[in-house]
Amino acid sequence: MNEGRPPVPAAPQVAAPDGRSGGLTILIRIALAALFLDELVVGFWNQFFPESFYHNFPTVTLTPPLSEHYARDFGGATLGLAVVLGIALVAPRAAFVIPAAAAFSTFAIPHFFFHLTHLGHASPGEAVFLTTANAVVALLGLLVIALTLVRDRTTVSRARGVGGR
């Protein structure tokens, strides 16, 4: 069937044959789904309805003024992150998951620190909301990377043990 072509390597497994690392893959997918939905909603809203986003998304009006250009650019970039997170969600191989989570974290970690240092106009409730929500999503991106590394290291270790190496 290959007609002289080299065989196509199989895609890496996302769970060990005994299914023990399947739980990590489920956790990875849950975290990716949360990040994907967050980026999809924020990106879509910002890209297509920037004034509505500015006036209705919690705490955005704390850093005026509205710039439709920046809002739409941010919306487009956020939708781009949603695309790579969605690919990783559908096919949770390390080759997709780690770059997607790293790209998200590259945004989310500085975003967290920006809001942490710009709480002057926030009410106590807004400050708690901003700090907590941004910390959770920033940590979630890093957690996805860590879980993927643990899952794949465990899968490789088991495969080597089964192979007699």
Secondary structure, DSSP 4 states (H G I P E B T S, - for coil): --TTSPPPPPPPPSS-TTSTTHHHHHHHHHHHHHHHHHHHHHHHHHHH-HHHHHHHSTTGGGSPPP-HHHHHHHHHHHHHHHHHHHHHHHS--HHHHHHHHHHHHHHHHHHHHHHHT--TT--HHHHHHHHHHHHHHHHHHHHHHHHHHHHHHHHHHHHHHHHT-
